[in-house]
Amino acid sequence: MNNSTLSEQAKIDAEIAVAATRASVRNAAQSVADSAGAVKEQAKETMAELQDKTSEKIANLKEHCSC
């Protein structure tokens, strides 16, 4: 192989490495987005549970308190 061929091969190898890195970053970003979505859903469920418990406690207090 001459220098020109080696240079072209190095350029191709670098382009492949860049493409692979971009794909890896895209996959990582999607994974983070998926995790964030799951956390958001869990937070919604937890908030709903807390609201239900709070409403229940308020109802119990109103029932047993003559305030």
CHARMM-style PDB file with segment names, atoms N, HN, CA, C and O in Angstrom:
ATOM      1  N   MET     1       0.839  -1.184   0.000  1.00  0.00      PROA
ATOM      2  CA  MET     1       0.000   0.000   0.000  1.00  0.00      PROA
ATOM      3  C   MET     1       0.884   1.247   0.000  1.00  0.00      PROA
ATOM      4  O   MET     1       1.885   1.317   0.712  1.00  0.00      PROA
ATOM      5  N   ASN     2       0.505   2.196  -0.786  1.00  0.00      PROA
ATOM      6  HN  ASN     2      -0.309   2.139  -1.365  1.00  0.00      PROA
ATOM      7  CA  ASN     2       1.262   3.447  -0.783  1.00  0.00      PROA
ATOM      8  C   ASN     2       0.643   4.423   0.211  1.00  0.00      PROA
ATOM      9  O   ASN     2      -0.400   4.148   0.804  1.00  0.00      PROA
ATOM     10  N   ASN     3       1.295   5.556   0.383  1.00  0.00      PROA
ATOM     11  HN  ASN     3       2.142   5.780  -0.099  1.00  0.00      PROA
ATOM     12  CA  ASN     3       0.833   6.541   1.371  1.00  0.00      PROA
ATOM     13  C   ASN     3      -0.563   7.056   1.074  1.00  0.00      PROA
ATOM     14  O   ASN     3      -1.345   7.296   1.994  1.00  0.00      PROA
ATOM     15  N   SER     4      -0.886   7.227  -0.200  1.00  0.00      PROA
ATOM     16  HN  SER     4      -0.251   7.032  -0.948  1.00  0.00      PROA
ATOM     17  CA  SER     4      -2.210   7.728  -0.581  1.00  0.00      PROA
ATOM     18  C   SER     4      -3.287   6.727  -0.185  1.00  0.00      PROA
ATOM     19  O   SER     4      -4.336   7.108   0.333  1.00  0.00      PROA
ATOM     20  N   THR     5      -3.027   5.459  -0.429  1.00  0.00      PROA
ATOM     21  HN  THR     5      -2.174   5.150  -0.850  1.00  0.00      PROA
ATOM     22  CA  THR     5      -3.985   4.412  -0.079  1.00  0.00      PROA
ATOM     23  C   THR     5      -4.144   4.318   1.435  1.00  0.00      PROA
ATOM     24  O   THR     5      -5.257   4.173   1.942  1.00  0.00      PROA
ATOM     25  N   LEU     6      -3.022   4.402   2.154  1.00  0.00      PROA
ATOM     26  HN  LEU     6      -2.118   4.520   1.742  1.00  0.00      PROA
ATOM     27  CA  LEU     6      -3.080   4.366   3.617  1.00  0.00      PROA
ATOM     28  C   LEU     6      -3.863   5.557   4.159  1.00  0.00      PROA
ATOM     29  O   LEU     6      -4.636   5.422   5.107  1.00  0.00      PROA
ATOM     30  N   SER     7      -3.660   6.708   3.558  1.00  0.00      PROA
ATOM     31  HN  SER     7      -3.032   6.818   2.787  1.00  0.00      PROA
ATOM     32  CA  SER     7      -4.371   7.912   3.985  1.00  0.00      PROA
ATOM     33  C   SER     7      -5.869   7.774   3.747  1.00  0.00      PROA
ATOM     34  O   SER     7      -6.672   8.151   4.600  1.00  0.00      PROA
ATOM     35  N   GLU     8      -6.245   7.242   2.607  1.00  0.00      PROA
ATOM     36  HN  GLU     8      -5.593   6.935   1.913  1.00  0.00      PROA
ATOM     37  CA  GLU     8      -7.665   7.025   2.301  1.00  0.00      PROA
ATOM     38  C   GLU     8      -8.277   6.015   3.269  1.00  0.00      PROA
ATOM     39  O   GLU     8      -9.397   6.197   3.746  1.00  0.00      PROA
ATOM     40  N   GLN     9      -7.525   4.941   3.554  1.00  0.00      PROA
ATOM     41  HN  GLN     9      -6.615   4.793   3.167  1.00  0.00      PROA
ATOM     42  CA  GLN     9      -8.024   3.926   4.480  1.00  0.00      PROA
ATOM     43  C   GLN     9      -8.191   4.515   5.879  1.00  0.00      PROA
ATOM     44  O   GLN     9      -9.166   4.217   6.568  1.00  0.00      PROA
ATOM     45  N   ALA    10      -7.246   5.347   6.296  1.00  0.00      PROA
ATOM     46  HN  ALA    10      -6.454   5.590   5.736  1.00  0.00      PROA
ATOM     47  CA  ALA    10      -7.347   5.986   7.608  1.00  0.00      PROA
ATOM     48  C   ALA    10      -8.570   6.899   7.659  1.00  0.00      PROA
ATOM     49  O   ALA    10      -9.263   6.959   8.675  1.00  0.00      PROA
ATOM     50  N   LYS    11      -8.830   7.603   6.570  1.00  0.00      PROA
ATOM     51  HN  LYS    11      -8.268   7.554   5.745  1.00  0.00      PROA
ATOM     52  CA  LYS    11      -9.999   8.486   6.508  1.00  0.00      PROA
ATOM     53  C   LYS    11     -11.290   7.669   6.616  1.00  0.00      PROA
ATOM     54  O   LYS    11     -12.212   8.050   7.336  1.00  0.00      PROA
ATOM     55  N   ILE    12     -11.347   6.558   5.905  1.00  0.00      PROA
ATOM     56  HN  ILE    12     -10.597   6.249   5.320  1.00  0.00      PROA
ATOM     57  CA  ILE    12     -12.526   5.682   5.952  1.00  0.00      PROA
ATOM     58  C   ILE    12     -12.705   5.121   7.363  1.00  0.00      PROA
ATOM     59  O   ILE    12     -13.814   5.093   7.896  1.00  0.00      PROA
ATOM     60  N   ASP    13     -11.606   4.679   7.955  1.00  0.00      PROA
ATOM     61  HN  ASP    13     -10.704   4.702   7.522  1.00  0.00      PROA
ATOM     62  CA  ASP    13     -11.671   4.141   9.320  1.00  0.00      PROA
ATOM     63  C   ASP    13     -12.164   5.197  10.311  1.00  0.00      PROA
ATOM     64  O   ASP    13     -12.950   4.896  11.209  1.00  0.00      PROA
ATOM     65  N   ALA    14     -11.700   6.426  10.141  1.00  0.00      PROA
ATOM     66  HN  ALA    14     -11.062   6.671   9.411  1.00  0.00      PROA
ATOM     67  CA  ALA    14     -12.132   7.509  11.025  1.00  0.00      PROA
ATOM     68  C   ALA    14     -13.617   7.797  10.839  1.00  0.00      PROA
ATOM     69  O   ALA    14     -14.328   8.022  11.819  1.00  0.00      PROA
ATOM     70  N   GLU    15     -14.092   7.792   9.600  1.00  0.00      PROA
ATOM     71  HN  GLU    15     -13.515   7.609   8.804  1.00  0.00      PROA
ATOM     72  CA  GLU    15     -15.515   8.028   9.334  1.00  0.00      PROA
ATOM     73  C   GLU    15     -16.379   6.927   9.948  1.00  0.00      PROA
ATOM     74  O   GLU    15     -17.455   7.194  10.482  1.00  0.00      PROA
ATOM     75  N   ILE    16     -15.899   5.698   9.867  1.00  0.00      PROA
ATOM     76  HN  ILE    16     -15.025   5.481   9.433  1.00  0.00      PROA
ATOM     77  CA  ILE    16     -16.623   4.574  10.476  1.00  0.00      PROA
ATOM     78  C   ILE    16     -16.672   4.749  11.992  1.00  0.00      PROA
ATOM     79  O   ILE    16     -17.711   4.531  12.616  1.00  0.00      PROA
ATOM     80  N   ALA    17     -15.546   5.142  12.576  1.00  0.00      PROA
ATOM     81  HN  ALA    17     -14.702   5.319  12.069  1.00  0.00      PROA
ATOM     82  CA  ALA    17     -15.497   5.344  14.029  1.00  0.00      PROA
ATOM     83  C   ALA    17     -16.442   6.467  14.455  1.00  0.00      PROA
ATOM     84  O   ALA    17     -17.124   6.353  15.473  1.00  0.00      PROA
ATOM     85  N   VAL    18     -16.482   7.543  13.683  1.00  0.00      PROA
ATOM     86  HN  VAL    18     -15.928   7.636  12.856  1.00  0.00      PROA
ATOM     87  CA  VAL    18     -17.379   8.661  13.997  1.00  0.00      PROA
ATOM     88  C   VAL    18     -18.833   8.207  13.906  1.00  0.00      PROA
ATOM     89  O   VAL    18     -19.642   8.529  14.777  1.00  0.00      PROA
ATOM     90  N   ALA    19     -19.165   7.463  12.858  1.00  0.00      PROA
ATOM     91  HN  ALA    19     -18.509   7.202  12.151  1.00  0.00      PROA
ATOM     92  CA  ALA    19     -20.542   6.978  12.695  1.00  0.00      PROA
ATOM     93  C   ALA    19     -20.928   6.052  13.849  1.00  0.00      PROA
ATOM     94  O   ALA    19     -22.043   6.129  14.366  1.00  0.00      PROA
ATOM     95  N   ALA    20     -20.014   5.187  14.246  1.00  0.00      PROA
ATOM     96  HN  ALA    20     -19.108   5.124  13.826  1.00  0.00      PROA
ATOM     97  CA  ALA    20     -20.292   4.272  15.356  1.00  0.00      PROA
ATOM     98  C   ALA    20     -20.480   5.048  16.661  1.00  0.00      PROA
ATOM     99  O   ALA    20     -21.351   4.715  17.465  1.00  0.00      PROA
ATOM    100  N   THR    21     -19.670   6.072  16.866  1.00  0.00      PROA
ATOM    101  HN  THR    21     -18.963   6.343  16.213  1.00  0.00      PROA
ATOM    102  CA  THR    21     -19.800   6.897  18.072  1.00  0.00      PROA
ATOM    103  C   THR    21     -21.130   7.627  18.083  1.00  0.00      PROA
ATOM    104  O   THR    21     -21.796   7.692  19.117  1.00  0.00      PROA
ATOM    105  N   ARG    22     -21.523   8.177  16.941  1.00  0.00      PROA
ATOM    106  HN  ARG    22     -20.983   8.125  16.102  1.00  0.00      PROA
ATOM    107  CA  ARG    22     -22.818   8.868  16.857  1.00  0.00      PROA
ATOM    108  C   ARG    22     -23.965   7.911  17.170  1.00  0.00      PROA
ATOM    109  O   ARG    22     -24.896   8.267  17.893  1.00  0.00      PROA
ATOM    110  N   ALA    23     -23.897   6.708  16.630  1.00  0.00      PROA
ATOM    111  HN  ALA    23     -23.141   6.419  16.042  1.00  0.00      PROA
ATOM    112  CA  ALA    23     -24.945   5.718  16.893  1.00  0.00      PROA
ATOM    113  C   ALA    23     -24.986   5.375  18.377  1.00  0.00      PROA
ATOM    114  O   ALA    23     -26.060   5.238  18.963  1.00  0.00      PROA
ATOM    115  N   SER    24     -23.823   5.239  18.971  1.00  0.00      PROA
ATOM    116  HN  SER    24     -22.951   5.350  18.496  1.00  0.00      PROA
ATOM    117  CA  SER    24     -23.751   4.925  20.398  1.00  0.00      PROA
ATOM    118  C   SER    24     -24.342   6.059  21.237  1.00  0.00      PROA
ATOM    119  O   SER    24     -25.063   5.812  22.204  1.00  0.00      PROA
ATOM    120  N   VAL    25     -24.036   7.291  20.866  1.00  0.00      PROA
ATOM    121  HN  VAL    25     -23.450   7.492  20.081  1.00  0.00      PROA
ATOM    122  CA  VAL    25     -24.577   8.450  21.586  1.00  0.00      PROA
ATOM    123  C   VAL    25     -26.091   8.513  21.418  1.00  0.00      PROA
ATOM    124  O   VAL    25     -26.810   8.799  22.375  1.00  0.00      PROA
ATOM    125  N   ARG    26     -26.580   8.247  20.202  1.00  0.00      PROA
ATOM    126  HN  ARG    26     -25.995   8.014  19.424  1.00  0.00      PROA
ATOM    127  CA  ARG    26     -28.034   8.230  19.965  1.00  0.00      PROA
ATOM    128  C   ARG    26     -28.705   7.183  20.840  1.00  0.00      PROA
ATOM    129  O   ARG    26     -29.739   7.448  21.454  1.00  0.00      PROA
ATOM    130  N   ASN    27     -28.117   5.998  20.896  1.00  0.00      PROA
ATOM    131  HN  ASN    27     -27.277   5.784  20.397  1.00  0.00      PROA
ATOM    132  CA  ASN    27     -28.685   4.928  21.721  1.00  0.00      PROA
ATOM    133  C   ASN    27     -28.683   5.308  23.198  1.00  0.00      PROA
ATOM    134  O   ASN    27     -29.650   5.046  23.913  1.00  0.00      PROA
ATOM    135  N   ALA    28     -27.603   5.920  23.649  1.00  0.00      PROA
ATOM    136  HN  ALA    28     -26.817   6.132  23.068  1.00  0.00      PROA
ATOM    137  CA  ALA    28     -27.531   6.345  25.051  1.00  0.00      PROA
ATOM    138  C   ALA    28     -28.574   7.420  25.338  1.00  0.00      PROA
ATOM    139  O   ALA    28     -29.223   7.399  26.385  1.00  0.00      PROA
ATOM    140  N   ALA    29     -28.732   8.351  24.414  1.00  0.00      PROA
ATOM    141  HN  ALA    29     -28.206   8.368  23.564  1.00  0.00      PROA
ATOM    142  CA  ALA    29     -29.731   9.411  24.599  1.00  0.00      PROA
ATOM    143  C   ALA    29     -31.137   8.827  24.650  1.00  0.00      PROA
ATOM    144  O   ALA    29     -31.966   9.266  25.447  1.00  0.00      PROA
ATOM    145  N   GLN    30     -31.406   7.846  23.809  1.00  0.00      PROA
ATOM    146  HN  GLN    30     -30.733   7.489  23.161  1.00  0.00      PROA
ATOM    147  CA  GLN    30     -32.726   7.209  23.817  1.00  0.00      PROA
ATOM    148  C   GLN    30     -32.958   6.472  25.133  1.00  0.00      PROA
ATOM    149  O   GLN    30     -34.058   6.493  25.684  1.00  0.00      PROA
ATOM    150  N   SER    31     -31.914   5.826  25.623  1.00  0.00      PROA
ATOM    151  HN  SER    31     -31.020   5.809  25.175  1.00  0.00      PROA
ATOM    152  CA  SER    31     -32.012   5.120  26.900  1.00  0.00      PROA
ATOM    153  C   SER    31     -32.310   6.095  28.042  1.00  0.00      PROA
ATOM    154  O   SER    31     -33.127   5.808  28.917  1.00  0.00      PROA
ATOM    155  N   VAL    32     -31.642   7.240  28.023  1.00  0.00      PROA
ATOM    156  HN  VAL    32     -30.978   7.473  27.312  1.00  0.00      PROA
ATOM    157  CA  VAL    32     -31.889   8.260  29.044  1.00  0.00      PROA
ATOM    158  C   VAL    32     -33.322   8.770  28.939  1.00  0.00      PROA
ATOM    159  O   VAL    32     -34.003   8.944  29.950  1.00  0.00      PROA
ATOM    160  N   ALA    33     -33.774   9.009  27.710  1.00  0.00      PROA
ATOM    161  HN  ALA    33     -33.221   8.869  26.889  1.00  0.00      PROA
ATOM    162  CA  ALA    33     -35.151   9.489  27.506  1.00  0.00      PROA
ATOM    163  C   ALA    33     -36.164   8.460  27.999  1.00  0.00      PROA
ATOM    164  O   ALA    33     -37.160   8.812  28.631  1.00  0.00      PROA
ATOM    165  N   ASP    34     -35.902   7.188  27.706  1.00  0.00      PROA
ATOM    166  HN  ASP    34     -35.093   6.902  27.193  1.00  0.00      PROA
ATOM    167  CA  ASP    34     -36.801   6.124  28.175  1.00  0.00      PROA
ATOM    168  C   ASP    34     -36.837   6.080  29.704  1.00  0.00      PROA
ATOM    169  O   ASP    34     -37.903   5.952  30.306  1.00  0.00      PROA
ATOM    170  N   SER    35     -35.662   6.187  30.318  1.00  0.00      PROA
ATOM    171  HN  SER    35     -34.796   6.291  29.828  1.00  0.00      PROA
ATOM    172  CA  SER    35     -35.592   6.173  31.781  1.00  0.00      PROA
ATOM    173  C   SER    35     -36.318   7.375  32.371  1.00  0.00      PROA
ATOM    174  O   SER    35     -37.028   7.251  33.369  1.00  0.00      PROA
ATOM    175  N   ALA    36     -36.138   8.529  31.756  1.00  0.00      PROA
ATOM    176  HN  ALA    36     -35.561   8.629  30.945  1.00  0.00      PROA
ATOM    177  CA  ALA    36     -36.819   9.734  32.244  1.00  0.00      PROA
ATOM    178  C   ALA    36     -38.330   9.567  32.142  1.00  0.00      PROA
ATOM    179  O   ALA    36     -39.067   9.986  33.035  1.00  0.00      PROA
ATOM    180  N   GLY    37     -38.787   8.961  31.065  1.00  0.00      PROA
ATOM    181  HN  GLY    37     -38.189   8.620  30.340  1.00  0.00      PROA
ATOM    182  CA  GLY    37     -40.222   8.713  30.912  1.00  0.00      PROA
ATOM    183  C   GLY    37     -40.745   7.782  31.990  1.00  0.00      PROA
ATOM    184  O   GLY    37     -41.829   7.995  32.534  1.00  0.00      PROA
ATOM    185  N   ALA    38     -39.971   6.747  32.298  1.00  0.00      PROA
ATOM    186  HN  ALA    38     -39.091   6.574  31.857  1.00  0.00      PROA
ATOM    187  CA  ALA    38     -40.376   5.800  33.339  1.00  0.00      PROA
ATOM    188  C   ALA    38     -40.410   6.484  34.704  1.00  0.00      PROA
ATOM    189  O   ALA    38     -41.326   6.252  35.493  1.00  0.00      PROA
ATOM    190  N   VAL    39     -39.425   7.316  34.981  1.00  0.00      PROA
ATOM    191  HN  VAL    39     -38.680   7.504  34.340  1.00  0.00      PROA
ATOM    192  CA  VAL    39     -39.386   8.041  36.252  1.00  0.00      PROA
ATOM    193  C   VAL    39     -40.576   8.990  36.346  1.00  0.00      PROA
ATOM    194  O   VAL    39     -41.193   9.113  37.404  1.00  0.00      PROA
ATOM    195  N   LYS    40     -40.895   9.654  35.249  1.00  0.00      PROA
ATOM    196  HN  LYS    40     -40.394   9.554  34.390  1.00  0.00      PROA
ATOM    197  CA  LYS    40     -42.034  10.581  35.240  1.00  0.00      PROA
ATOM    198  C   LYS    40     -43.334   9.833  35.529  1.00  0.00      PROA
ATOM    199  O   LYS    40     -44.164  10.304  36.307  1.00  0.00      PROA
ATOM    200  N   GLU    41     -43.510   8.676  34.908  1.00  0.00      PROA
ATOM    201  HN  GLU    41     -42.836   8.293  34.277  1.00  0.00      PROA
ATOM    202  CA  GLU    41     -44.711   7.864  35.154  1.00  0.00      PROA
ATOM    203  C   GLU    41     -44.788   7.440  36.611  1.00  0.00      PROA
ATOM    204  O   GLU    41     -45.849   7.514  37.231  1.00  0.00      PROA
ATOM    205  N   GLN    42     -43.660   6.995  37.155  1.00  0.00      PROA
ATOM    206  HN  GLN    42     -42.799   6.935  36.651  1.00  0.00      PROA
ATOM    207  CA  GLN    42     -43.625   6.575  38.561  1.00  0.00      PROA
ATOM    208  C   GLN    42     -43.963   7.750  39.469  1.00  0.00      PROA
ATOM    209  O   GLN    42     -44.681   7.589  40.456  1.00  0.00      PROA
ATOM    210  N   ALA    43     -43.452   8.920  39.140  1.00  0.00      PROA
ATOM    211  HN  ALA    43     -42.869   9.051  38.338  1.00  0.00      PROA
ATOM    212  CA  ALA    43     -43.742  10.111  39.947  1.00  0.00      PROA
ATOM    213  C   ALA    43     -45.230  10.442  39.908  1.00  0.00      PROA
ATOM    214  O   ALA    43     -45.809  10.815  40.928  1.00  0.00      PROA
ATOM    215  N   LYS    44     -45.848  10.308  38.741  1.00  0.00      PROA
ATOM    216  HN  LYS    44     -45.377  10.005  37.913  1.00  0.00      PROA
ATOM    217  CA  LYS    44     -47.294  10.558  38.628  1.00  0.00      PROA
ATOM    218  C   LYS    44     -48.079   9.591  39.507  1.00  0.00      PROA
ATOM    219  O   LYS    44     -49.007   9.989  40.211  1.00  0.00      PROA
ATOM    220  N   GLU    45     -47.696   8.318  39.457  1.00  0.00      PROA
ATOM    221  HN  GLU    45     -46.942   7.995  38.885  1.00  0.00      PROA
ATOM    222  CA  GLU    45     -48.380   7.306  40.263  1.00  0.00      PROA
ATOM    223  C   GLU    45     -48.203   7.590  41.754  1.00  0.00      PROA
ATOM    224  O   GLU    45     -49.157   7.500  42.526  1.00  0.00      PROA
ATOM    225  N   THR    46     -46.989   7.929  42.148  1.00  0.00      PROA
ATOM    226  HN  THR    46     -46.214   8.002  41.520  1.00  0.00      PROA
ATOM    227  CA  THR    46     -46.715   8.225  43.553  1.00  0.00      PROA
ATOM    228  C   THR    46     -47.503   9.447  44.008  1.00  0.00      PROA
ATOM    229  O   THR    46     -48.052   9.461  45.110  1.00  0.00      PROA
ATOM    230  N   MET    47     -47.559  10.465  43.166  1.00  0.00      PROA
ATOM    231  HN  MET    47     -47.113  10.453  42.271  1.00  0.00      PROA
ATOM    232  CA  MET    47     -48.311  11.674  43.508  1.00  0.00      PROA
ATOM    233  C   MET    47     -49.791  11.356  43.675  1.00  0.00      PROA
ATOM    234  O   MET    47     -50.429  11.846  44.606  1.00  0.00      PROA
ATOM    235  N   ALA    48     -50.336  10.548  42.789  1.00  0.00      PROA
ATOM    236  HN  ALA    48     -49.817  10.149  42.033  1.00  0.00      PROA
ATOM    237  CA  ALA    48     -51.749  10.166  42.896  1.00  0.00      PROA
ATOM    238  C   ALA    48     -52.002   9.399  44.192  1.00  0.00      PROA
ATOM    239  O   ALA    48     -53.004   9.631  44.868  1.00  0.00      PROA
ATOM    240  N   GLU    49     -51.092   8.483  44.537  1.00  0.00      PROA
ATOM    241  HN  GLU    49     -50.278   8.294  43.988  1.00  0.00      PROA
ATOM    242  CA  GLU    49     -51.230   7.728  45.784  1.00  0.00      PROA
ATOM    243  C   GLU    49     -51.182   8.660  46.995  1.00  0.00      PROA
ATOM    244  O   GLU    49     -51.973   8.518  47.927  1.00  0.00      PROA
ATOM    245  N   LEU    50     -50.252   9.607  46.974  1.00  0.00      PROA
ATOM    246  HN  LEU    50     -49.610   9.722  46.216  1.00  0.00      PROA
ATOM    247  CA  LEU    50     -50.144  10.553  48.090  1.00  0.00      PROA
ATOM    248  C   LEU    50     -51.387  11.429  48.201  1.00  0.00      PROA
ATOM    249  O   LEU    50     -51.849  11.714  49.305  1.00  0.00      PROA
ATOM    250  N   GLN    51     -51.922  11.851  47.076  1.00  0.00      PROA
ATOM    251  HN  GLN    51     -51.546  11.619  46.179  1.00  0.00      PROA
ATOM    252  CA  GLN    51     -53.147  12.653  47.101  1.00  0.00      PROA
ATOM    253  C   GLN    51     -54.310  11.849  47.674  1.00  0.00      PROA
ATOM    254  O   GLN    51     -55.105  12.367  48.458  1.00  0.00      PROA
ATOM    255  N   ASP    52     -54.406  10.581  47.279  1.00  0.00      PROA
ATOM    256  HN  ASP    52     -53.760  10.160  46.641  1.00  0.00      PROA
ATOM    257  CA  ASP    52     -55.467   9.719  47.819  1.00  0.00      PROA
ATOM    258  C   ASP    52     -55.320   9.559  49.331  1.00  0.00      PROA
ATOM    259  O   ASP    52     -56.298   9.676  50.069  1.00  0.00      PROA
ATOM    260  N   LYS    53     -54.099   9.291  49.787  1.00  0.00      PROA
ATOM    261  HN  LYS    53     -53.304   9.195  49.188  1.00  0.00      PROA
ATOM    262  CA  LYS    53     -53.868   9.117  51.226  1.00  0.00      PROA
ATOM    263  C   LYS    53     -54.166  10.402  51.987  1.00  0.00      PROA
ATOM    264  O   LYS    53     -54.738  10.369  53.077  1.00  0.00      PROA
ATOM    265  N   THR    54     -53.776  11.531  51.408  1.00  0.00      PROA
ATOM    266  HN  THR    54     -53.311  11.558  50.523  1.00  0.00      PROA
ATOM    267  CA  THR    54     -54.037  12.814  52.063  1.00  0.00      PROA
ATOM    268  C   THR    54     -55.533  13.071  52.163  1.00  0.00      PROA
ATOM    269  O   THR    54     -56.029  13.487  53.210  1.00  0.00      PROA
ATOM    270  N   SER    55     -56.242  12.825  51.083  1.00  0.00      PROA
ATOM    271  HN  SER    55     -55.839  12.488  50.233  1.00  0.00      PROA
ATOM    272  CA  SER    55     -57.702  13.013  51.094  1.00  0.00      PROA
ATOM    273  C   SER    55     -58.352  12.108  52.128  1.00  0.00      PROA
ATOM    274  O   SER    55     -59.270  12.518  52.838  1.00  0.00      PROA
ATOM    275  N   GLU    56     -57.870  10.883  52.206  1.00  0.00      PROA
ATOM    276  HN  GLU    56     -57.123  10.551  51.629  1.00  0.00      PROA
ATOM    277  CA  GLU    56     -58.396   9.917  53.175  1.00  0.00      PROA
ATOM    278  C   GLU    56     -58.154  10.401  54.609  1.00  0.00      PROA
ATOM    279  O   GLU    56     -59.050  10.334  55.451  1.00  0.00      PROA
ATOM    280  N   LYS    57     -56.946  10.886  54.878  1.00  0.00      PROA
ATOM    281  HN  LYS    57     -56.219  10.940  54.194  1.00  0.00      PROA
ATOM    282  CA  LYS    57     -56.624  11.371  56.225  1.00  0.00      PROA
ATOM    283  C   LYS    57     -57.457  12.601  56.576  1.00  0.00      PROA
ATOM    284  O   LYS    57     -57.924  12.734  57.708  1.00  0.00      PROA
ATOM    285  N   ILE    58     -57.644  13.494  55.614  1.00  0.00      PROA
ATOM    286  HN  ILE    58     -57.265  13.385  54.695  1.00  0.00      PROA
ATOM    287  CA  ILE    58     -58.470  14.683  55.865  1.00  0.00      PROA
ATOM    288  C   ILE    58     -59.904  14.268  56.174  1.00  0.00      PROA
ATOM    289  O   ILE    58     -60.528  14.806  57.088  1.00  0.00      PROA
ATOM    290  N   ALA    59     -60.421  13.321  55.419  1.00  0.00      PROA
ATOM    291  HN  ALA    59     -59.915  12.883  54.676  1.00  0.00      PROA
ATOM    292  CA  ALA    59     -61.786  12.837  55.659  1.00  0.00      PROA
ATOM    293  C   ALA    59     -61.896  12.220  57.046  1.00  0.00      PROA
ATOM    294  O   ALA    59     -62.879  12.455  57.749  1.00  0.00      PROA
ATOM    295  N   ASN    60     -60.900  11.432  57.450  1.00  0.00      PROA
ATOM    296  HN  ASN    60     -60.101  11.241  56.878  1.00  0.00      PROA
ATOM    297  CA  ASN    60     -60.899  10.823  58.784  1.00  0.00      PROA
ATOM    298  C   ASN    60     -60.845  11.882  59.877  1.00  0.00      PROA
ATOM    299  O   ASN    60     -61.543  11.777  60.885  1.00  0.00      PROA
ATOM    300  N   LEU    61     -60.020  12.893  59.677  1.00  0.00      PROA
ATOM    301  HN  LEU    61     -59.453  12.978  58.858  1.00  0.00      PROA
ATOM    302  CA  LEU    61     -59.930  13.966  60.675  1.00  0.00      PROA
ATOM    303  C   LEU    61     -61.254  14.711  60.794  1.00  0.00      PROA
ATOM    304  O   LEU    61     -61.704  15.007  61.901  1.00  0.00      PROA
ATOM    305  N   LYS    62     -61.868  15.011  59.677  1.00  0.00      PROA
ATOM    306  HN  LYS    62     -61.503  14.771  58.777  1.00  0.00      PROA
ATOM    307  CA  LYS    62     -63.160  15.715  59.700  1.00  0.00      PROA
ATOM    308  C   LYS    62     -64.223  14.884  60.405  1.00  0.00      PROA
ATOM    309  O   LYS    62     -65.089  15.413  61.103  1.00  0.00      PROA
ATOM    310  N   GLU    63     -64.139  13.585  60.207  1.00  0.00      PROA
ATOM    311  HN  GLU    63     -63.436  13.156  59.640  1.00  0.00      PROA
ATOM    312  CA  GLU    63     -65.121  12.682  60.812  1.00  0.00      PROA
ATOM    313  C   GLU    63     -64.949  12.594  62.326  1.00  0.00      PROA
ATOM    314  O   GLU    63     -65.932  12.510  63.061  1.00  0.00      PROA
ATOM    315  N   HSD    64     -63.701  12.613  62.792  1.00  0.00      PROA
ATOM    316  HN  HSD    64     -62.901  12.681  62.195  1.00  0.00      PROA
ATOM    317  CA  HSD    64     -63.429  12.399  64.213  1.00  0.00      PROA
ATOM    318  C   HSD    64     -63.095  13.673  64.982  1.00  0.00      PROA
ATOM    319  O   HSD    64     -62.847  13.615  66.186  1.00  0.00      PROA
ATOM    320  N   CYS    65     -63.085  14.776  64.333  1.00  0.00      PROA
ATOM    321  HN  CYS    65     -63.286  14.823  63.355  1.00  0.00      PROA
ATOM    322  CA  CYS    65     -62.707  16.024  65.001  1.00  0.00      PROA
ATOM    323  C   CYS    65     -63.876  16.998  64.983  1.00  0.00      PROA
ATOM    324  O   CYS    65     -64.608  17.096  63.998  1.00  0.00      PROA
ATOM    325  N   SER    66     -64.036  17.705  66.072  1.00  0.00      PROA
ATOM    326  HN  SER    66     -63.441  17.626  66.872  1.00  0.00      PROA
ATOM    327  CA  SER    66     -65.130  18.682  66.136  1.00  0.00      PROA
ATOM    328  C   SER    66     -64.569  20.096  66.047  1.00  0.00      PROA
ATOM    329  O   SER    66     -64.989  20.995  66.775  1.00  0.00      PROA
ATOM    330  N   CYS    67     -63.630  20.271  65.156  1.00  0.00      PROA
ATOM    331  HN  CYS    67     -63.289  19.541  64.564  1.00  0.00      PROA
ATOM    332  CA  CYS    67     -62.970  21.576  65.008  1.00  0.00      PROA
ATOM    333  C   CYS    67     -63.846  22.552  64.262  1.00  0.00      PROA
ATOM    334  OT1 CYS    67     -63.450  23.698  64.047  1.00  0.00      PROA
TER     335      CYS     67
END
